[in-house]
Amino acid sequence: VLNVALAVLSGLIWGVGDFAGGKATQNAAVLPVVWVSKLVSLPLLAIYVMATYVPVTPIGLAWGAMAGVAGLVGLVLFYRALSAGAMTVVAPVTGVTSAAIPVVVGLLSGERPSGSRLLGIGCALLAIAMVSMSPSPPGQRRVVSSRLVVEALGAGGGFALFFILLDIAGEAAGGSAGLWPIVGSQLSALVICGLLLLMTRADPWPRRASLGFTMVAGPCDMTANALYLVASRTGDLSVVAPLAALYPVTTVILALIIDNERPHGIQIAGLAFAAAALVLVSGQ
Amino acid sequence: MDTQSLLAFVLLPLVVLATAITFLLLQRARRKKDQGQ
């Protein structure tokens, strides 16, 4: 039950980070927001590492670094696809892909969740798709090109790979990798983002209006990553990943509370499926 | 998981979550105040 609780908390905090990150990128370019968010989360990461200290494991660091690259590729593709429009298609395709691939990989690698848990996993996948959907504004035609679908799938694949590589990283070094995989993922994403900023000669600092949201998004994202790592180390990938991928649920709830956005019918139905998924997966 | 690690994985994330939500609510209050003026 602990791994389920940690995965749910991870999804909850990811959702808050996603919401804050979304707010930050409304007024600033993606790369500076990602770079600064990774940078400001380093002191908190140091506290986590000290609080749960184990000697450095190079293998854990290496797997974590690869996870960081996969996550960053997923993020860039996701924002690229979103900027092309048709969020109604991009968000659910990416969300479901990122959750479904780890489920398949987990099942293929021999995980055998109980019947009720499998049903819960199915509900979680449905919930992710439904909560991410929102009807197009009236009068606006949806343009869904094959390139857009490929980018959305690529983003989902990147996020899925992030989940899978962190799971492998957690099990590396005989399960005693500590939080070093998160250090690896944060540093690799920070370095690559920095290099991209140098190459594009873009201003590395987001606008002042975005700075507060960026400073909230980074620590939330890093905390969620750490919780997911611990959850995946003690629980099945096929169970933990779809629960952590339920983060759009938090985003929708925050949009309701903070922005007074009214959720659509399909999103409310998605919240019900998410609740059902949590109940089913929490049982044995 | 030992007590110290458990505290780190429960207390610290809750502090992060509470801080983030407080910030978002403060932003909302500020925006409402600006709209009211």
Chai-1 contact restraints between the chains, C-beta under 6 A:
chainA,res_idxA,chainB,res_idxB,connection_type,confidence,min_distance_angstrom,max_distance_angstrom,comment,restraint_id
A,L9,B,P13,contact,1.0,0.0,6.0,A-B,restraint_1
A,I13,B,L17,contact,1.0,0.0,6.0,A-B,restraint_2
A,V16,B,A20,contact,1.0,0.0,6.0,A-B,restraint_3
A,A51,B,A8,contact,1.0,0.0,6.0,A-B,restraint_4
A,T52,B,S5,contact,1.0,0.0,6.0,A-B,restraint_5
A,T52,B,A8,contact,1.0,0.0,6.0,A-B,restraint_6
A,V216,B,A20,contact,1.0,0.0,6.0,A-B,restraint_7
A,V216,B,F23,contact,1.0,0.0,6.0,A-B,restraint_8
A,P219,B,V16,contact,1.0,0.0,6.0,A-B,restraint_9
A,C220,B,A20,contact,1.0,0.0,6.0,A-B,restraint_10
A,T223,B,P13,contact,1.0,0.0,6.0,A-B,restraint_11
A,T223,B,V16,contact,1.0,0.0,6.0,A-B,restraint_12
A,L227,B,P13,contact,1.0,0.0,6.0,A-B,restraint_13
A,V230,B,F9,contact,1.0,0.0,6.0,A-B,restraint_14
A,I258,B,L24,contact,1.0,0.0,6.0,A-B,restraint_15
A,I258,B,R28,contact,1.0,0.0,6.0,A-B,restraint_16
